[in-house]
């Protein structure tokens, strides 16, 4: 599974990012369960999934702040 780049994530809508966020959180949960049970072969997948989650959260927060700033300028 290739890591998602920030530019690929920025091209997605907020709804798509929210859905992707939920999917990645579920993936992370599964990876952690597999790690504990000894079934996980690629332990670096946990780190890359955590980073993808952080990228998604960062982009969502940037958009939230940009919307707040735009609203302040209108008011």
CHARMM internal coordinates of N, CA and C (Angstrom, degrees):
IC EDIT
DIST 1 N 1 CA 1.4406
DIST 1 CA 1 C 1.5215
ANGL 1 N 1 CA 1 C 108.01
DIST 1 C 2 N 1.3288
ANGL 1 CA 1 C 2 N 115.73
DIHE 1 N 1 CA 1 C 2 N 121.39
DIST 2 N 2 CA 1.4565
ANGL 1 C 2 N 2 CA 121.02
DIHE 1 CA 1 C 2 N 2 CA -179.10
DIST 2 CA 2 C 1.5280
ANGL 2 N 2 CA 2 C 109.40
DIHE 1 C 2 N 2 CA 2 C -81.49
DIST 2 C 3 N 1.3072
ANGL 2 CA 2 C 3 N 115.20
DIHE 2 N 2 CA 2 C 3 N 144.15
DIST 3 N 3 CA 1.4573
ANGL 2 C 3 N 3 CA 120.48
DIHE 2 CA 2 C 3 N 3 CA 179.14
DIST 3 CA 3 C 1.5236
ANGL 3 N 3 CA 3 C 109.70
DIHE 2 C 3 N 3 CA 3 C -71.13
DIST 3 C 4 N 1.2980
ANGL 3 CA 3 C 4 N 115.72
DIHE 3 N 3 CA 3 C 4 N 144.38
DIST 4 N 4 CA 1.4538
ANGL 3 C 4 N 4 CA 120.68
DIHE 3 CA 3 C 4 N 4 CA 177.57
DIST 4 CA 4 C 1.5189
ANGL 4 N 4 CA 4 C 109.14
DIHE 3 C 4 N 4 CA 4 C -80.66
DIST 4 C 5 N 1.3109
ANGL 4 CA 4 C 5 N 115.59
DIHE 4 N 4 CA 4 C 5 N 134.25
DIST 5 N 5 CA 1.4489
ANGL 4 C 5 N 5 CA 120.62
DIHE 4 CA 4 C 5 N 5 CA 178.28
DIST 5 CA 5 C 1.5172
ANGL 5 N 5 CA 5 C 109.54
DIHE 4 C 5 N 5 CA 5 C -85.08
DIST 5 C 6 N 1.3215
ANGL 5 CA 5 C 6 N 116.07
DIHE 5 N 5 CA 5 C 6 N 156.23
DIST 6 N 6 CA 1.4597
ANGL 5 C 6 N 6 CA 120.59
DIHE 5 CA 5 C 6 N 6 CA -179.63
DIST 6 CA 6 C 1.5197
ANGL 6 N 6 CA 6 C 111.59
DIHE 5 C 6 N 6 CA 6 C -59.41
DIST 6 C 7 N 1.3306
ANGL 6 CA 6 C 7 N 117.64
DIHE 6 N 6 CA 6 C 7 N -39.27
DIST 7 N 7 CA 1.4636
ANGL 6 C 7 N 7 CA 119.04
DIHE 6 CA 6 C 7 N 7 CA -179.00
DIST 7 CA 7 C 1.5243
ANGL 7 N 7 CA 7 C 111.33
DIHE 6 C 7 N 7 CA 7 C -66.62
DIST 7 C 8 N 1.3183
ANGL 7 CA 7 C 8 N 117.25
DIHE 7 N 7 CA 7 C 8 N -32.00
DIST 8 N 8 CA 1.4604
ANGL 7 C 8 N 8 CA 120.13
DIHE 7 CA 7 C 8 N 8 CA 176.17
DIST 8 CA 8 C 1.5275
ANGL 8 N 8 CA 8 C 110.59
DIHE 7 C 8 N 8 CA 8 C -68.92
DIST 8 C 9 N 1.3201
ANGL 8 CA 8 C 9 N 115.82
DIHE 8 N 8 CA 8 C 9 N -38.38
DIST 9 N 9 CA 1.4576
ANGL 8 C 9 N 9 CA 120.25
DIHE 8 CA 8 C 9 N 9 CA 179.60
DIST 9 CA 9 C 1.5261
ANGL 9 N 9 CA 9 C 111.20
DIHE 8 C 9 N 9 CA 9 C -69.92
DIST 9 C 10 N 1.3337
ANGL 9 CA 9 C 10 N 117.32
DIHE 9 N 9 CA 9 C 10 N -38.81
DIST 10 N 10 CA 1.4553
ANGL 9 C 10 N 10 CA 120.97
DIHE 9 CA 9 C 10 N 10 CA -179.52
DIST 10 CA 10 C 1.5263
ANGL 10 N 10 CA 10 C 111.97
DIHE 9 C 10 N 10 CA 10 C -65.12
DIST 10 C 11 N 1.3222
ANGL 10 CA 10 C 11 N 117.44
DIHE 10 N 10 CA 10 C 11 N -23.36
DIST 11 N 11 CA 1.4627
ANGL 10 C 11 N 11 CA 121.31
DIHE 10 CA 10 C 11 N 11 CA 179.24
DIST 11 CA 11 C 1.5271
ANGL 11 N 11 CA 11 C 111.81
DIHE 10 C 11 N 11 CA 11 C -76.40
DIST 11 C 12 N 1.3227
ANGL 11 CA 11 C 12 N 117.58
DIHE 11 N 11 CA 11 C 12 N -13.19
DIST 12 N 12 CA 1.4601
ANGL 11 C 12 N 12 CA 121.54
DIHE 11 CA 11 C 12 N 12 CA -177.71
DIST 12 CA 12 C 1.5321
ANGL 12 N 12 CA 12 C 110.39
DIHE 11 C 12 N 12 CA 12 C -88.09
DIST 12 C 13 N 1.3223
ANGL 12 CA 12 C 13 N 115.00
DIHE 12 N 12 CA 12 C 13 N 156.33
DIST 13 N 13 CA 1.4657
ANGL 12 C 13 N 13 CA 120.40
DIHE 12 CA 12 C 13 N 13 CA 177.14
DIST 13 CA 13 C 1.5280
ANGL 13 N 13 CA 13 C 109.68
DIHE 12 C 13 N 13 CA 13 C -78.32
DIST 13 C 14 N 1.3221
ANGL 13 CA 13 C 14 N 115.42
DIHE 13 N 13 CA 13 C 14 N 169.02
DIST 14 N 14 CA 1.4652
ANGL 13 C 14 N 14 CA 120.12
DIHE 13 CA 13 C 14 N 14 CA 178.87
DIST 14 CA 14 C 1.5281
ANGL 14 N 14 CA 14 C 111.42
DIHE 13 C 14 N 14 CA 14 C -61.25
DIST 14 C 15 N 1.3241
ANGL 14 CA 14 C 15 N 116.62
DIHE 14 N 14 CA 14 C 15 N -40.48
DIST 15 N 15 CA 1.4679
ANGL 14 C 15 N 15 CA 120.23
DIHE 14 CA 14 C 15 N 15 CA 179.84
DIST 15 CA 15 C 1.5271
ANGL 15 N 15 CA 15 C 111.39
DIHE 14 C 15 N 15 CA 15 C -64.25
DIST 15 C 16 N 1.3271
ANGL 15 CA 15 C 16 N 115.77
DIHE 15 N 15 CA 15 C 16 N -41.45
DIST 16 N 16 CA 1.4610
ANGL 15 C 16 N 16 CA 119.77
DIHE 15 CA 15 C 16 N 16 CA 177.85
DIST 16 CA 16 C 1.5293
ANGL 16 N 16 CA 16 C 110.75
DIHE 15 C 16 N 16 CA 16 C -64.30
DIST 16 C 17 N 1.3249
ANGL 16 CA 16 C 17 N 116.13
DIHE 16 N 16 CA 16 C 17 N -39.43
DIST 17 N 17 CA 1.4684
ANGL 16 C 17 N 17 CA 119.61
DIHE 16 CA 16 C 17 N 17 CA 178.87
DIST 17 CA 17 C 1.5253
ANGL 17 N 17 CA 17 C 111.26
DIHE 16 C 17 N 17 CA 17 C -66.28
DIST 17 C 18 N 1.3273
ANGL 17 CA 17 C 18 N 117.05
DIHE 17 N 17 CA 17 C 18 N -40.41
DIST 18 N 18 CA 1.4673
ANGL 17 C 18 N 18 CA 120.47
DIHE 17 CA 17 C 18 N 18 CA 177.77
DIST 18 CA 18 C 1.5267
ANGL 18 N 18 CA 18 C 110.72
DIHE 17 C 18 N 18 CA 18 C -61.76
DIST 18 C 19 N 1.3231
ANGL 18 CA 18 C 19 N 115.51
DIHE 18 N 18 CA 18 C 19 N -42.91
DIST 19 N 19 CA 1.4676
ANGL 18 C 19 N 19 CA 120.07
DIHE 18 CA 18 C 19 N 19 CA 179.19
DIST 19 CA 19 C 1.5324
ANGL 19 N 19 CA 19 C 110.74
DIHE 18 C 19 N 19 CA 19 C -65.39
DIST 19 C 20 N 1.3206
ANGL 19 CA 19 C 20 N 116.21
DIHE 19 N 19 CA 19 C 20 N -43.03
DIST 20 N 20 CA 1.4603
ANGL 19 C 20 N 20 CA 120.93
DIHE 19 CA 19 C 20 N 20 CA 178.28
DIST 20 CA 20 C 1.5301
ANGL 20 N 20 CA 20 C 110.70
DIHE 19 C 20 N 20 CA 20 C -63.64
DIST 20 C 21 N 1.3285
ANGL 20 CA 20 C 21 N 116.17
DIHE 20 N 20 CA 20 C 21 N -38.59
DIST 21 N 21 CA 1.4639
ANGL 20 C 21 N 21 CA 121.37
DIHE 20 CA 20 C 21 N 21 CA 177.46
DIST 21 CA 21 C 1.5236
ANGL 21 N 21 CA 21 C 110.50
DIHE 20 C 21 N 21 CA 21 C -58.81
DIST 21 C 22 N 1.3218
ANGL 21 CA 21 C 22 N 116.41
DIHE 21 N 21 CA 21 C 22 N -47.53
DIST 22 N 22 CA 1.4682
ANGL 21 C 22 N 22 CA 120.66
DIHE 21 CA 21 C 22 N 22 CA 179.27
DIST 22 CA 22 C 1.5255
ANGL 22 N 22 CA 22 C 111.22
DIHE 21 C 22 N 22 CA 22 C -63.22
DIST 22 C 23 N 1.3166
ANGL 22 CA 22 C 23 N 117.23
DIHE 22 N 22 CA 22 C 23 N -39.67
DIST 23 N 23 CA 1.4669
ANGL 22 C 23 N 23 CA 120.93
DIHE 22 CA 22 C 23 N 23 CA 178.33
DIST 23 CA 23 C 1.5269
ANGL 23 N 23 CA 23 C 111.32
DIHE 22 C 23 N 23 CA 23 C -63.76
DIST 23 C 24 N 1.3241
ANGL 23 CA 23 C 24 N 116.10
DIHE 23 N 23 CA 23 C 24 N -43.39
DIST 24 N 24 CA 1.4697
ANGL 23 C 24 N 24 CA 120.40
DIHE 23 CA 23 C 24 N 24 CA -179.48
DIST 24 CA 24 C 1.5256
ANGL 24 N 24 CA 24 C 111.18
DIHE 23 C 24 N 24 CA 24 C -67.12
DIST 24 C 25 N 1.3464
ANGL 24 CA 24 C 25 N 116.87
DIHE 24 N 24 CA 24 C 25 N -36.56
DIST 25 N 25 CA 1.4628
ANGL 24 C 25 N 25 CA 119.32
DIHE 24 CA 24 C 25 N 25 CA 177.09
DIST 25 CA 25 C 1.5253
ANGL 25 N 25 CA 25 C 110.15
DIHE 24 C 25 N 25 CA 25 C -64.30
DIST 25 C 26 N 1.3269
ANGL 25 CA 25 C 26 N 117.09
DIHE 25 N 25 CA 25 C 26 N -39.50
DIST 26 N 26 CA 1.4655
ANGL 25 C 26 N 26 CA 121.19
DIHE 25 CA 25 C 26 N 26 CA 177.47
DIST 26 CA 26 C 1.5289
ANGL 26 N 26 CA 26 C 110.12
DIHE 25 C 26 N 26 CA 26 C -66.59
DIST 26 C 27 N 1.3366
ANGL 26 CA 26 C 27 N 116.48
DIHE 26 N 26 CA 26 C 27 N -40.56
DIST 27 N 27 CA 1.4661
ANGL 26 C 27 N 27 CA 120.08
DIHE 26 CA 26 C 27 N 27 CA 176.88
DIST 27 CA 27 C 1.5212
ANGL 27 N 27 CA 27 C 111.13
DIHE 26 C 27 N 27 CA 27 C -60.94
DIST 27 C 28 N 1.3336
ANGL 27 CA 27 C 28 N 116.16
DIHE 27 N 27 CA 27 C 28 N -43.04
DIST 28 N 28 CA 1.4600
ANGL 27 C 28 N 28 CA 120.43
DIHE 27 CA 27 C 28 N 28 CA 179.79
DIST 28 CA 28 C 1.5230
ANGL 28 N 28 CA 28 C 110.91
DIHE 27 C 28 N 28 CA 28 C -62.46
DIST 28 C 29 N 1.3147
ANGL 28 CA 28 C 29 N 116.43
DIHE 28 N 28 CA 28 C 29 N -41.64
DIST 29 N 29 CA 1.4547
ANGL 28 C 29 N 29 CA 120.68
DIHE 28 CA 28 C 29 N 29 CA 177.28
DIST 29 CA 29 C 1.5335
ANGL 29 N 29 CA 29 C 110.49
DIHE 28 C 29 N 29 CA 29 C -59.57
DIST 29 C 30 N 1.3211
ANGL 29 CA 29 C 30 N 116.11
DIHE 29 N 29 CA 29 C 30 N -46.23
DIST 30 N 30 CA 1.4624
ANGL 29 C 30 N 30 CA 120.94
DIHE 29 CA 29 C 30 N 30 CA 179.17
DIST 30 CA 30 C 1.5269
ANGL 30 N 30 CA 30 C 111.34
DIHE 29 C 30 N 30 CA 30 C -62.09
DIST 30 C 31 N 1.3292
ANGL 30 CA 30 C 31 N 115.80
DIHE 30 N 30 CA 30 C 31 N -42.57
DIST 31 N 31 CA 1.4684
ANGL 30 C 31 N 31 CA 119.48
DIHE 30 CA 30 C 31 N 31 CA 178.98
DIST 31 CA 31 C 1.5301
ANGL 31 N 31 CA 31 C 111.14
DIHE 30 C 31 N 31 CA 31 C -61.85
DIST 31 C 32 N 1.3129
ANGL 31 CA 31 C 32 N 116.52
DIHE 31 N 31 CA 31 C 32 N -41.54
DIST 32 N 32 CA 1.4720
ANGL 31 C 32 N 32 CA 119.83
DIHE 31 CA 31 C 32 N 32 CA 179.74
DIST 32 CA 32 C 1.5277
ANGL 32 N 32 CA 32 C 111.47
DIHE 31 C 32 N 32 CA 32 C -65.75
DIST 32 C 33 N 1.3260
ANGL 32 CA 32 C 33 N 116.36
DIHE 32 N 32 CA 32 C 33 N -39.93
DIST 33 N 33 CA 1.4677
ANGL 32 C 33 N 33 CA 120.14
DIHE 32 CA 32 C 33 N 33 CA 177.16
DIST 33 CA 33 C 1.5244
ANGL 33 N 33 CA 33 C 109.67
DIHE 32 C 33 N 33 CA 33 C -62.43
DIST 33 C 34 N 1.3358
ANGL 33 CA 33 C 34 N 116.27
DIHE 33 N 33 CA 33 C 34 N -44.30
DIST 34 N 34 CA 1.4609
ANGL 33 C 34 N 34 CA 120.08
DIHE 33 CA 33 C 34 N 34 CA 179.49
DIST 34 CA 34 C 1.5254
ANGL 34 N 34 CA 34 C 111.90
DIHE 33 C 34 N 34 CA 34 C -65.58
DIST 34 C 35 N 1.3162
ANGL 34 CA 34 C 35 N 117.49
DIHE 34 N 34 CA 34 C 35 N -33.55
DIST 35 N 35 CA 1.4619
ANGL 34 C 35 N 35 CA 120.92
DIHE 34 CA 34 C 35 N 35 CA 177.43
DIST 35 CA 35 C 1.5243
ANGL 35 N 35 CA 35 C 110.76
DIHE 34 C 35 N 35 CA 35 C -64.07
DIST 35 C 36 N 1.3154
ANGL 35 CA 35 C 36 N 115.59
DIHE 35 N 35 CA 35 C 36 N -46.48
DIST 36 N 36 CA 1.4607
ANGL 35 C 36 N 36 CA 120.38
DIHE 35 CA 35 C 36 N 36 CA -178.51
DIST 36 CA 36 C 1.5282
ANGL 36 N 36 CA 36 C 111.03
DIHE 35 C 36 N 36 CA 36 C -65.49
DIST 36 C 37 N 1.3268
ANGL 36 CA 36 C 37 N 115.82
DIHE 36 N 36 CA 36 C 37 N -37.80
DIST 37 N 37 CA 1.4612
ANGL 36 C 37 N 37 CA 119.04
DIHE 36 CA 36 C 37 N 37 CA -177.92
DIST 37 CA 37 C 1.5278
ANGL 37 N 37 CA 37 C 112.55
DIHE 36 C 37 N 37 CA 37 C -81.44
DIST 37 C 38 N 1.3373
ANGL 37 CA 37 C 38 N 116.90
DIHE 37 N 37 CA 37 C 38 N -6.43
DIST 38 N 38 CA 1.4543
ANGL 37 C 38 N 38 CA 120.47
DIHE 37 CA 37 C 38 N 38 CA 177.44
DIST 38 CA 38 C 1.5185
ANGL 38 N 38 CA 38 C 114.43
DIHE 37 C 38 N 38 CA 38 C 85.32
DIST 38 C 39 N 1.3224
ANGL 38 CA 38 C 39 N 117.66
DIHE 38 N 38 CA 38 C 39 N 10.14
DIST 39 N 39 CA 1.4572
ANGL 38 C 39 N 39 CA 121.24
DIHE 38 CA 38 C 39 N 39 CA -178.37
DIST 39 CA 39 C 1.5259
ANGL 39 N 39 CA 39 C 113.50
DIHE 38 C 39 N 39 CA 39 C -90.86
DIST 39 C 40 N 1.3290
ANGL 39 CA 39 C 40 N 117.45
DIHE 39 N 39 CA 39 C 40 N -13.29
DIST 40 N 40 CA 1.4669
ANGL 39 C 40 N 40 CA 121.07
DIHE 39 CA 39 C 40 N 40 CA -175.56
DIST 40 CA 40 C 1.5202
ANGL 40 N 40 CA 40 C 109.92
DIHE 39 C 40 N 40 CA 40 C -80.00
DIST 40 C 41 N 1.3160
ANGL 40 CA 40 C 41 N 115.73
DIHE 40 N 40 CA 40 C 41 N 121.98
DIST 41 N 41 CA 1.4627
ANGL 40 C 41 N 41 CA 121.06
DIHE 40 CA 40 C 41 N 41 CA 179.97
DIST 41 CA 41 C 1.5288
ANGL 41 N 41 CA 41 C 111.28
DIHE 40 C 41 N 41 CA 41 C -91.03
DIST 41 C 42 N 1.3330
ANGL 41 CA 41 C 42 N 116.57
DIHE 41 N 41 CA 41 C 42 N -40.35
DIST 42 N 42 CA 1.4577
ANGL 41 C 42 N 42 CA 122.16
DIHE 41 CA 41 C 42 N 42 CA -176.24
DIST 42 CA 42 C 1.5241
ANGL 42 N 42 CA 42 C 109.20
DIHE 41 C 42 N 42 CA 42 C -104.05
DIST 42 C 43 N 1.3141
ANGL 42 CA 42 C 43 N 116.59
DIHE 42 N 42 CA 42 C 43 N 92.02
DIST 43 N 43 CA 1.4637
ANGL 42 C 43 N 43 CA 119.91
DIHE 42 CA 42 C 43 N 43 CA -177.48
DIST 43 CA 43 C 1.5179
ANGL 43 N 43 CA 43 C 112.63
DIHE 42 C 43 N 43 CA 43 C -70.83
DIST 43 C 44 N 1.3227
ANGL 43 CA 43 C 44 N 117.82
DIHE 43 N 43 CA 43 C 44 N -17.47
DIST 44 N 44 CA 1.4636
ANGL 43 C 44 N 44 CA 119.72
DIHE 43 CA 43 C 44 N 44 CA 178.47
DIST 44 CA 44 C 1.5277
ANGL 44 N 44 CA 44 C 111.32
DIHE 43 C 44 N 44 CA 44 C -71.53
DIST 44 C 45 N 1.3206
ANGL 44 CA 44 C 45 N 117.74
DIHE 44 N 44 CA 44 C 45 N -14.23
DIST 45 N 45 CA 1.4591
ANGL 44 C 45 N 45 CA 121.15
DIHE 44 CA 44 C 45 N 45 CA 178.18
DIST 45 CA 45 C 1.5235
ANGL 45 N 45 CA 45 C 110.97
DIHE 44 C 45 N 45 CA 45 C -63.45
DIST 45 C 46 N 1.3227
ANGL 45 CA 45 C 46 N 117.00
DIHE 45 N 45 CA 45 C 46 N -31.38
DIST 46 N 46 CA 1.4603
ANGL 45 C 46 N 46 CA 120.61
DIHE 45 CA 45 C 46 N 46 CA 178.00
DIST 46 CA 46 C 1.5278
ANGL 46 N 46 CA 46 C 109.76
DIHE 45 C 46 N 46 CA 46 C -64.06
DIST 46 C 47 N 1.3044
ANGL 46 CA 46 C 47 N 116.17
DIHE 46 N 46 CA 46 C 47 N -47.10
DIST 47 N 47 CA 1.4710
ANGL 46 C 47 N 47 CA 120.61
DIHE 46 CA 46 C 47 N 47 CA -178.88
DIST 47 CA 47 C 1.5239
ANGL 47 N 47 CA 47 C 111.00
DIHE 46 C 47 N 47 CA 47 C -63.90
DIST 47 C 48 N 1.3181
ANGL 47 CA 47 C 48 N 117.60
DIHE 47 N 47 CA 47 C 48 N -44.22
DIST 48 N 48 CA 1.4675
ANGL 47 C 48 N 48 CA 119.66
DIHE 47 CA 47 C 48 N 48 CA -178.53
DIST 48 CA 48 C 1.5275
ANGL 48 N 48 CA 48 C 111.32
DIHE 47 C 48 N 48 CA 48 C -67.49
DIST 48 C 49 N 1.3177
ANGL 48 CA 48 C 49 N 117.55
DIHE 48 N 48 CA 48 C 49 N -35.44
DIST 49 N 49 CA 1.4631
ANGL 48 C 49 N 49 CA 120.86
DIHE 48 CA 48 C 49 N 49 CA 177.40
DIST 49 CA 49 C 1.5178
ANGL 49 N 49 CA 49 C 110.66
DIHE 48 C 49 N 49 CA 49 C -67.31
DIST 49 C 50 N 1.3218
ANGL 49 CA 49 C 50 N 116.95
DIHE 49 N 49 CA 49 C 50 N -41.42
DIST 50 N 50 CA 1.4699
ANGL 49 C 50 N 50 CA 120.41
DIHE 49 CA 49 C 50 N 50 CA 177.02
DIST 50 CA 50 C 1.5236
ANGL 50 N 50 CA 50 C 111.20
DIHE 49 C 50 N 50 CA 50 C -61.68
DIST 50 C 51 N 1.3158
ANGL 50 CA 50 C 51 N 116.97
DIHE 50 N 50 CA 50 C 51 N -39.02
DIST 51 N 51 CA 1.4649
ANGL 50 C 51 N 51 CA 120.56
DIHE 50 CA 50 C 51 N 51 CA 178.82
DIST 51 CA 51 C 1.5276
ANGL 51 N 51 CA 51 C 111.52
DIHE 50 C 51 N 51 CA 51 C -68.11
DIST 51 C 52 N 1.3294
ANGL 51 CA 51 C 52 N 116.74
DIHE 51 N 51 CA 51 C 52 N -38.98
DIST 52 N 52 CA 1.4580
ANGL 51 C 52 N 52 CA 119.83
DIHE 51 CA 51 C 52 N 52 CA 177.25
DIST 52 CA 52 C 1.5267
ANGL 52 N 52 CA 52 C 110.44
DIHE 51 C 52 N 52 CA 52 C -63.48
DIST 52 C 53 N 1.3206
ANGL 52 CA 52 C 53 N 116.54
DIHE 52 N 52 CA 52 C 53 N -40.55
DIST 53 N 53 CA 1.4674
ANGL 52 C 53 N 53 CA 120.80
DIHE 52 CA 52 C 53 N 53 CA 177.09
DIST 53 CA 53 C 1.5285
ANGL 53 N 53 CA 53 C 109.68
DIHE 52 C 53 N 53 CA 53 C -61.30
DIST 53 C 54 N 1.3152
ANGL 53 CA 53 C 54 N 116.68
DIHE 53 N 53 CA 53 C 54 N -43.09
DIST 54 N 54 CA 1.4657
ANGL 53 C 54 N 54 CA 120.85
DIHE 53 CA 53 C 54 N 54 CA 179.36
DIST 54 CA 54 C 1.5267
ANGL 54 N 54 CA 54 C 111.10
DIHE 53 C 54 N 54 CA 54 C -64.28
DIST 54 C 55 N 1.3297
ANGL 54 CA 54 C 55 N 117.74
DIHE 54 N 54 CA 54 C 55 N -39.81
DIST 55 N 55 CA 1.4685
ANGL 54 C 55 N 55 CA 120.83
DIHE 54 CA 54 C 55 N 55 CA 177.71
DIST 55 CA 55 C 1.5309
ANGL 55 N 55 CA 55 C 110.64
DIHE 54 C 55 N 55 CA 55 C -61.58
DIST 55 C 56 N 1.3176
ANGL 55 CA 55 C 56 N 115.95
DIHE 55 N 55 CA 55 C 56 N -44.44
DIST 56 N 56 CA 1.4659
ANGL 55 C 56 N 56 CA 120.48
DIHE 55 CA 55 C 56 N 56 CA -179.85
DIST 56 CA 56 C 1.5230
ANGL 56 N 56 CA 56 C 110.14
DIHE 55 C 56 N 56 CA 56 C -62.71
DIST 56 C 57 N 1.3199
ANGL 56 CA 56 C 57 N 117.26
DIHE 56 N 56 CA 56 C 57 N -45.71
DIST 57 N 57 CA 1.4556
ANGL 56 C 57 N 57 CA 120.87
DIHE 56 CA 56 C 57 N 57 CA 179.80
DIST 57 CA 57 C 1.5266
ANGL 57 N 57 CA 57 C 111.43
DIHE 56 C 57 N 57 CA 57 C -62.97
DIST 57 C 58 N 1.3126
ANGL 57 CA 57 C 58 N 117.14
DIHE 57 N 57 CA 57 C 58 N -38.52
DIST 58 N 58 CA 1.4559
ANGL 57 C 58 N 58 CA 121.60
DIHE 57 CA 57 C 58 N 58 CA 178.91
DIST 58 CA 58 C 1.5200
ANGL 58 N 58 CA 58 C 111.01
DIHE 57 C 58 N 58 CA 58 C -63.24
DIST 58 C 59 N 1.3111
ANGL 58 CA 58 C 59 N 117.08
DIHE 58 N 58 CA 58 C 59 N -45.71
DIST 59 N 59 CA 1.4656
ANGL 58 C 59 N 59 CA 120.63
DIHE 58 CA 58 C 59 N 59 CA -179.27
DIST 59 CA 59 C 1.5259
ANGL 59 N 59 CA 59 C 110.52
DIHE 58 C 59 N 59 CA 59 C -65.62
DIST 59 C 60 N 1.3147
ANGL 59 CA 59 C 60 N 117.40
DIHE 59 N 59 CA 59 C 60 N -41.87
DIST 60 N 60 CA 1.4589
ANGL 59 C 60 N 60 CA 120.25
DIHE 59 CA 59 C 60 N 60 CA 177.63
DIST 60 CA 60 C 1.5227
ANGL 60 N 60 CA 60 C 111.17
DIHE 59 C 60 N 60 CA 60 C -62.39
DIST 60 C 61 N 1.3110
ANGL 60 CA 60 C 61 N 117.34
DIHE 60 N 60 CA 60 C 61 N -40.29
DIST 61 N 61 CA 1.4701
ANGL 60 C 61 N 61 CA 121.07
DIHE 60 CA 60 C 61 N 61 CA 179.37
DIST 61 CA 61 C 1.5268
ANGL 61 N 61 CA 61 C 110.74
DIHE 60 C 61 N 61 CA 61 C -68.60
DIST 61 C 62 N 1.3223
ANGL 61 CA 61 C 62 N 117.88
DIHE 61 N 61 CA 61 C 62 N -40.15
DIST 62 N 62 CA 1.4620
ANGL 61 C 62 N 62 CA 120.63
DIHE 61 CA 61 C 62 N 62 CA 177.31
DIST 62 CA 62 C 1.5274
ANGL 62 N 62 CA 62 C 110.38
DIHE 61 C 62 N 62 CA 62 C -59.68
DIST 62 C 63 N 1.3140
ANGL 62 CA 62 C 63 N 116.34
DIHE 62 N 62 CA 62 C 63 N -42.81
DIST 63 N 63 CA 1.4657
ANGL 62 C 63 N 63 CA 120.46
DIHE 62 CA 62 C 63 N 63 CA 179.78
DIST 63 CA 63 C 1.5242
ANGL 63 N 63 CA 63 C 110.88
DIHE 62 C 63 N 63 CA 63 C -66.48
DIST 63 C 64 N 1.3208
ANGL 63 CA 63 C 64 N 116.31
DIHE 63 N 63 CA 63 C 64 N -38.72
DIST 64 N 64 CA 1.4536
ANGL 63 C 64 N 64 CA 121.02
DIHE 63 CA 63 C 64 N 64 CA 178.30
DIST 64 CA 64 C 1.5306
ANGL 64 N 64 CA 64 C 110.64
DIHE 63 C 64 N 64 CA 64 C -62.39
DIST 64 C 65 N 1.3147
ANGL 64 CA 64 C 65 N 116.56
DIHE 64 N 64 CA 64 C 65 N -45.01
DIST 65 N 65 CA 1.4584
ANGL 64 C 65 N 65 CA 121.01
DIHE 64 CA 64 C 65 N 65 CA 179.60
DIST 65 CA 65 C 1.5268
ANGL 65 N 65 CA 65 C 111.32
DIHE 64 C 65 N 65 CA 65 C -67.44
DIST 65 C 66 N 1.3172
ANGL 65 CA 65 C 66 N 117.68
DIHE 65 N 65 CA 65 C 66 N -39.62
DIST 66 N 66 CA 1.4589
ANGL 65 C 66 N 66 CA 121.37
DIHE 65 CA 65 C 66 N 66 CA 178.72
DIST 66 CA 66 C 1.5268
ANGL 66 N 66 CA 66 C 110.40
DIHE 65 C 66 N 66 CA 66 C -63.11
DIST 66 C 67 N 1.3239
ANGL 66 CA 66 C 67 N 116.78
DIHE 66 N 66 CA 66 C 67 N -39.49
DIST 67 N 67 CA 1.4620
ANGL 66 C 67 N 67 CA 120.65
DIHE 66 CA 66 C 67 N 67 CA 178.52
DIST 67 CA 67 C 1.5259
ANGL 67 N 67 CA 67 C 110.63
DIHE 66 C 67 N 67 CA 67 C -66.76
DIST 67 C 68 N 1.3274
ANGL 67 CA 67 C 68 N 117.18
DIHE 67 N 67 CA 67 C 68 N -39.01
DIST 68 N 68 CA 1.4589
ANGL 67 C 68 N 68 CA 121.08
DIHE 67 CA 67 C 68 N 68 CA 179.29
DIST 68 CA 68 C 1.5250
ANGL 68 N 68 CA 68 C 110.72
DIHE 67 C 68 N 68 CA 68 C -66.21
DIST 68 C 69 N 1.3098
ANGL 68 CA 68 C 69 N 116.80
DIHE 68 N 68 CA 68 C 69 N -41.33
DIST 69 N 69 CA 1.4708
ANGL 68 C 69 N 69 CA 121.39
DIHE 68 CA 68 C 69 N 69 CA 178.54
DIST 69 CA 69 C 1.5328
ANGL 69 N 69 CA 69 C 109.85
DIHE 68 C 69 N 69 CA 69 C -65.12
DIST 69 C 70 N 1.3209
ANGL 69 CA 69 C 70 N 117.36
DIHE 69 N 69 CA 69 C 70 N -43.05
DIST 70 N 70 CA 1.4578
ANGL 69 C 70 N 70 CA 121.31
DIHE 69 CA 69 C 70 N 70 CA 179.20
DIST 70 CA 70 C 1.5291
ANGL 70 N 70 CA 70 C 110.73
DIHE 69 C 70 N 70 CA 70 C -63.04
DIST 70 C 71 N 1.3148
ANGL 70 CA 70 C 71 N 116.51
DIHE 70 N 70 CA 70 C 71 N -38.34
DIST 71 N 71 CA 1.4656
ANGL 70 C 71 N 71 CA 120.77
DIHE 70 CA 70 C 71 N 71 CA 179.31
DIST 71 CA 71 C 1.5188
ANGL 71 N 71 CA 71 C 110.82
DIHE 70 C 71 N 71 CA 71 C -67.96
DIST 71 C 72 N 1.3321
ANGL 71 CA 71 C 72 N 117.58
DIHE 71 N 71 CA 71 C 72 N -38.07
DIST 72 N 72 CA 1.4704
ANGL 71 C 72 N 72 CA 121.39
DIHE 71 CA 71 C 72 N 72 CA 178.14
DIST 72 CA 72 C 1.5265
ANGL 72 N 72 CA 72 C 110.69
DIHE 71 C 72 N 72 CA 72 C -64.37
DIST 72 C 73 N 1.3423
ANGL 72 CA 72 C 73 N 116.01
DIHE 72 N 72 CA 72 C 73 N -38.76
DIST 73 N 73 CA 1.4565
ANGL 72 C 73 N 73 CA 119.42
DIHE 72 CA 72 C 73 N 73 CA -179.23
DIST 73 CA 73 C 1.5122
ANGL 73 N 73 CA 73 C 111.56
DIHE 72 C 73 N 73 CA 73 C -68.12
DIST 73 C 74 N 1.3339
ANGL 73 CA 73 C 74 N 117.34
DIHE 73 N 73 CA 73 C 74 N -31.47
DIST 74 N 74 CA 1.4522
ANGL 73 C 74 N 74 CA 121.45
DIHE 73 CA 73 C 74 N 74 CA 179.20
DIST 74 CA 74 C 1.5215
ANGL 74 N 74 CA 74 C 110.11
DIHE 73 C 74 N 74 CA 74 C -71.95
DIST 74 C 75 N 1.3146
ANGL 74 CA 74 C 75 N 116.27
DIHE 74 N 74 CA 74 C 75 N -38.20
DIST 75 N 75 CA 1.4700
ANGL 74 C 75 N 75 CA 120.68
DIHE 74 CA 74 C 75 N 75 CA -176.68
DIST 75 CA 75 C 1.4962
ANGL 75 N 75 CA 75 C 113.07
DIHE 74 C 75 N 75 CA 75 C -72.79
END
COOR INIT
IC SEED 1 N 1 CA 1 C
IC BUILD
